């Protein structure tokens, strides 16, 4: 979190301040959602967006770049105030949802570089200084992201679903299976369950490798995230692969078609493709090890 904050929080919602008032009123700070190029559709998009605490979104420009910004209470979004908000799940969810909504709305009309959650500066003057200081870096990133979007791909293994899948029919259905004792039947069942679990994870791992293979040549870059667990994981099963791909917008359908049906007929394994999103996973300079 960028922390250049001072001053106490003011109650209520952000006032409709002029540029001069915002520069001199340190009871309000500047929350930055995303960065794009000045002179694009961002100037038209910004006034239609609502930011945190129902603040009006605006653009702050410098050196050919524009930041999407809204005013937030300085005390509530100071280093200490922000820490308290991020530790409150309800407030964290609200901040994340609003941040994401602003970024995605901007992304529909312009190439934007999403900023990290809780990027806050003392005032608009500090935002302009940041744009000037990091202008070359931001310009290179925006050039790289131009005409691209992010797609998420997750692979799940669900041994329970695999166990529920009916076994293949016997070669001779009229021949009865030999009787077994209850103890032996239990051991056989446990052995089959362990085998089913191993098979599901092996199949999911193989499909994850197949996804990466098919994505080669369709995506410009790939980032591997930590598999999601608990409430973050959507649906049944365990998330064993969680990756993001930077895909040219004119190849999004081709990318989806390349993965469509890949998990069909594989019990206990499913693939989830999400997006297109603003390129959150690629908002930092690329590393050679991340290349697809």
C-alpha positions in Angstrom: 0.0 0.0 0.0 1.3 3.4 -0.9 1.2 5.6 2.2 1.6 9.3 1.8 -1.2 10.3 4.2 -1.9 12.7 6.9 -4.8 14.5 8.5 -8.0 13.2 10.3 -11.0 11.7 8.7 -14.1 13.8 7.9 -17.5 12.3 8.5 -20.0 11.7 5.7 -19.4 11.4 2.0 -16.7 13.2 -0.1 -17.7 16.7 -1.0 -17.8 17.9 -4.6 -14.5 19.8 -4.3 -12.8 21.9 -7.0 -9.2 21.1 -8.0 -7.9 23.9 -5.9 -10.0 22.8 -2.8 -8.7 19.2 -3.2 -5.1 20.4 -3.3 -5.4 22.4 -0.1 -7.9 20.2 1.9 -5.8 17.5 3.6 -8.9 15.9 5.2 -9.2 14.1 1.9 -6.7 11.8 0.1 -6.5 10.5 -3.5 -7.3 6.8 -4.1 -5.9 5.5 -7.4 -7.7 2.7 -9.3 -5.9 2.5 -12.6 -3.6 4.3 -15.0 -4.0 4.8 -18.7 -3.0 7.3 -21.4 -4.2 10.9 -21.3 -6.3 12.0 -24.2 -8.1 8.6 -24.5 -11.7 7.7 -23.5 -10.8 7.7 -19.8 -11.8 11.4 -19.5 -15.3 10.5 -20.8 -15.5 7.3 -18.7 -14.4 8.7 -15.4 -17.4 11.0 -14.6 -19.8 8.0 -15.1 -18.1 6.0 -12.4 -18.6 5.9 -8.6 -15.7 5.2 -6.4 -15.2 4.3 -2.7 -17.5 6.0 -0.2 -19.6 7.1 -3.2 -16.9 9.5 -4.4 -16.9 10.8 -7.9 -14.1 9.4 -10.1 -11.9 11.8 -12.0 -8.7 11.8 -14.0 -5.4 13.2 -12.8 -3.0 13.7 -15.7 0.8 14.3 -16.1 3.3 13.5 -18.7 0.9 11.9 -21.2 -0.6 9.6 -18.6 -3.9 9.7 -16.7 -4.8 8.2 -13.3 -8.4 7.3 -12.3 -8.8 8.8 -8.9 -11.5 9.5 -6.3 -11.3 11.4 -3.0 -11.5 9.3 0.2 -11.3 10.4 3.9 -7.7 10.7 4.9 -8.0 9.2 8.3 -9.9 6.1 7.2 -7.4 5.6 4.4 -4.2 6.3 6.2 -1.8 3.5 6.9 -3.4 2.7 10.2 -7.0 3.3 8.9 -6.4 1.2 5.9 -5.0 -1.6 7.9 -8.1 -1.7 10.1 -10.3 -1.7 7.0 -8.4 -4.6 5.4 -8.7 -6.6 8.5 -12.5 -6.3 8.5 -13.8 -8.8 5.9 -17.0 -6.7 5.2 -15.0 -3.5 4.5 -12.4 -5.4 2.6 -15.0 -6.9 0.3 -16.6 -3.5 -0.3 -13.2 -1.9 -1.1 -12.2 -4.8 -3.4 -15.6 -4.8 -5.2 -15.6 -1.1 -5.8 -12.0 -1.1 -6.9 -12.7 -4.0 -9.4 -15.9 -2.3 -10.7 -14.1 0.9 -11.5 -11.1 -0.8 -13.2 -13.3 -3.1 -15.3 -15.5 -0.3 -16.4 -12.5 1.7 -17.5 -11.0 -1.4 -19.2 -14.1 -1.7 -21.5 -13.2 1.6 -23.1 -9.4 2.0 -22.8 -6.2 0.2 -22.1 -5.6 0.5 -18.4 -3.0 -0.6 -15.9 -4.8 -1.7 -12.7 -3.2 -0.4 -9.5 -2.9 -2.5 -6.4 -5.7 -2.5 -3.9 -5.4 0.4 -1.4 -3.1 2.6 -3.5 -3.6 6.0 -1.7 -1.7 9.3 -2.0 -1.9 12.5 0.1 -3.4 14.5 -2.8 -3.6 14.8 -6.5 -0.3 16.6 -6.6 1.4 13.5 -5.3 -0.4 11.4 -7.9 0.9 13.7 -10.7 4.4 13.4 -9.2 4.1 9.6 -9.2 3.0 9.6 -12.9 6.0 11.7 -13.8 8.5 9.6 -11.8 7.3 6.3 -13.1 6.2 7.5 -16.6 8.6 5.4 -18.6 7.7 2.2 -16.7 4.0 2.9 -17.1 4.3 3.7 -20.7 6.1 0.5 -21.4 3.5 -1.6 -19.6 0.6 0.1 -21.3 2.3 -0.5 -24.7 2.6 -4.2 -23.8 -1.0 -4.5 -22.6 -2.5 -2.7 -25.6 -5.0 -4.9 -27.4 -4.8 -7.7 -24.7 -7.0 -9.0 -21.9 -6.6 -11.4 -19.1 -8.2 -14.9 -19.0 -8.2 -17.0 -15.9 -7.9 -20.8 -16.1 -8.4 -23.0 -13.1 -8.3 -26.8 -13.0 -10.1 -28.7 -10.2 -9.9 -32.3 -9.0 -13.0 -33.7 -7.3 -12.4 -37.3 -6.1 -16.0 -37.6 -4.8 -17.4 -36.8 -8.2 -15.0 -39.4 -9.7 -16.1 -42.0 -7.2 -19.8 -41.3 -8.1 -19.1 -42.0 -11.7 -20.5 -45.5 -12.6 -17.7 -48.1 -13.1 -17.4 -49.7 -16.6 -19.7 -52.7 -17.3 -18.4 -56.2 -16.6 -17.5 -58.4 -19.6 -20.0 -60.9 -18.6 -22.9 -59.3 -16.7 -24.6 -62.7 -16.1 -21.7 -64.0 -14.1 -22.1 -63.2 -10.4 -19.2 -61.9 -8.4 -17.9 -64.3 -5.8 -19.1 -63.5 -2.3 -16.7 -61.8 0.1 -16.7 -61.2 3.8 -17.8 -57.8 5.2 -14.3 -57.1 6.3 -12.8 -57.8 2.9 -15.5 -55.8 1.2 -14.7 -52.8 3.4 -11.0 -53.1 2.5 -11.7 -53.3 -1.2 -14.0 -50.3 -0.9 -11.3 -48.2 0.9 -8.7 -49.4 -1.7 -10.9 -48.3 -4.5 -11.5 -44.9 -2.9 -7.8 -44.3 -2.6 -7.2 -45.4 -6.1 -10.1 -43.1 -7.3 -8.5 -40.1 -5.4 -5.1 -40.7 -6.9 -6.5 -41.1 -10.4 -8.5 -37.9 -10.1 -5.4 -35.9 -9.1 -3.3 -37.5 -11.7 -5.8 -36.7 -14.4 -6.2 -33.1 -13.2 -2.4 -32.7 -13.3 -2.3 -34.1 -16.8 -5.0 -31.8 -18.0 -3.3 -28.8 -16.4 -0.2 -29.6 -18.5 -2.4 -30.0 -21.6 -3.9 -26.5 -20.9 -0.5 -25.0 -20.8 0.4 -26.8 -24.0 -2.6 -25.6 -25.9 -2.2 -22.0 -24.6 1.3 -21.8 -26.2 1.1 -19.6 -29.2 -2.3 -18.2 -28.2 -1.2 -16.2 -25.2 1.5 -13.6 -24.9 2.3 -14.4 -21.3 1.3 -16.6 -18.4 1.3 -16.0 -14.6 0.9 -18.9 -12.1 -1.0 -18.0 -9.0 -1.4 -20.0 -5.8 -4.3 -22.4 -6.0 -7.4 -21.0 -4.3 -8.7 -22.7 -1.1 -11.6 -22.4 1.2 -14.2 -19.7 0.4 -12.1 -18.4 -2.5 -12.4 -21.6 -4.4 -15.5 -21.7 -6.5 -17.6 -24.9 -6.7 -16.7 -28.4 -5.7 -13.3 -30.0 -5.7 -9.8 -28.8 -5.0 -8.2 -26.2 -7.1 -4.9 -27.6 -8.2 -3.9 -25.1 -10.9 -4.7 -21.4 -11.0 -3.2 -19.5 -13.9 -3.7 -16.2 -15.8 -3.0 -15.7 -19.5 -2.5 -12.4 -21.3 -4.4 -13.0 -24.6 -4.8 -10.7 -27.6 -8.4 -9.6 -27.8 -8.8 -11.0 -31.3 -7.8 -14.5 -30.1 -10.1 -14.7 -27.0 -12.6 -17.0 -28.7 -9.8 -19.1 -30.2 -8.3 -19.5 -26.7 -11.6 -20.7 -25.3 -12.2 -23.1 -28.1 -8.8 -24.6 -27.6 -9.8 -25.6 -24.0 -13.4 -26.4 -24.6 -14.3 -30.0 -23.9 -10.8 -30.8 -22.6 -12.2 -32.3 -19.4 -15.2 -34.1 -21.0 -15.2 -37.8 -20.1 -12.6 -37.3 -17.3 -14.4 -38.2 -14.0 -13.7 -35.8 -11.2 -11.9 -33.2 -13.2 -13.2 -29.8 -14.4 -11.7 -26.8 -16.1 -13.0 -23.2 -15.5 -12.1 -20.3 -17.8 -13.0 -16.8 -16.6 -12.8 -13.4 -18.1 -11.9 -11.4 -20.1 -10.6 -9.2 -17.3 -8.5 -6.1 -17.0 -4.9 -7.4 -16.9 -4.4 -7.4 -13.1 -1.9 -10.3 -13.2 0.3 -8.4 -15.7 0.5 -5.0 -14.1 4.1 -5.4 -13.2 7.2 -5.6 -15.5 7.5 -9.0 -17.1 10.0 -11.6 -15.9 11.7 -13.9 -18.4 10.6 -16.9 -16.2 7.0 -16.0 -16.7 7.0 -16.3 -20.5 4.6 -18.9 -22.0 
